Every structure is written in structure tokens, then in C-alpha cells.
């Protein structure tokens, strides 16, 4: 039972760390619209314009 308790604490710590990292990344990276997101990718508009 001691092993399971320790494992659950590690799992909880990992989950909380993942949530904190997600929130920090979400605050640090500004959201972009679709045009801004594809502006830096070469030839994306040319591919989309093909019939």
C-alpha cells in the first residue's frame, strides 16, 4: 500500500506540474489568427489557391 500511495503522490505532482506548465505557456504565447499562423510558412497560400 505504501508504494501505491507514493505513486499517487508522484502522479498528482506530475499532473499539477503539467497544468502549471500549460498555463504558463498559454500566457507566454500570444494567440494568433489563422492568417498570422500561416504567414511564416512558405508556399501555404500557393497550395491553397490550386483548383
HUWO-V581638 format. One record per residue. RES is the residue in one letter. SS is DSSP state (H for helix, E for strand, - for the rest). Layout:
RES,SS / RES,SS
This chain:
X,- / X,H / X,H / X,H / X,H / X,H / X,H / X,H / X,H / X,H / X,H / X,H / X,H / X,H / X,H / X,H / X,H / X,H / X,H / X,H / X,H / X,H / X,H / X,H / X,H / X,H / X,H / X,H / X,- / X,- / X,- / X,- / X,- / X,H / X,H / X,H / X,H / X,H / X,H / X,- / X,- / X,- / X,- / X,H / X,H / X,H / X,H / X,H / X,- / X,- / X,-
